[in-house]
Amino acid sequence: MGAPSSGLIAEFFLQNLEDTHFTHLRNKHNITAYFRYVDDILIIYDSRHTYIKNIQEDFNTLHPNMKFTAEPESNNQINFLDITIHKTPTK
C-alpha cells in the first residue's frame, strides 16, 4: 500500500510535466484539445497534420519511467473514462 500522499505527488509531477513540455507538443502536432483525469488522457488533433504514433512517441520521450499507450478512435467513437464519445460531421 502506498503512502496517502502518493496521489498528490503524482498529480504534482504530471502537472509539472505538462507545464514544461505540453506547449511544444501542442504546437508540433496541432493538438486541438487535451483532457486528463488522473492517468487517462484524451487528445483531439488534426489527423491531416500528424499521426497518433508520432504523438505517442513524443510523449514517451518525456520521462524514461513513463510509457504512454494509444487507443485511437474506432467507427468515429472512443471511450474515455465511463463515457463513449461519438464524432459526427458537425460535432
PyMOL commands that set and color helices and strands:
alter all, ss='L'
color gray80, all
select helices_A, chain A and resi 6-29+52-60
alter helices_A, ss='H'
color red, helices_A
select strands_A, chain A and resi 31-37+40-45+77-80+83-86
alter strands_A, ss='S'
color yellow, strands_A
deselect
rebuild
show_as cartoon
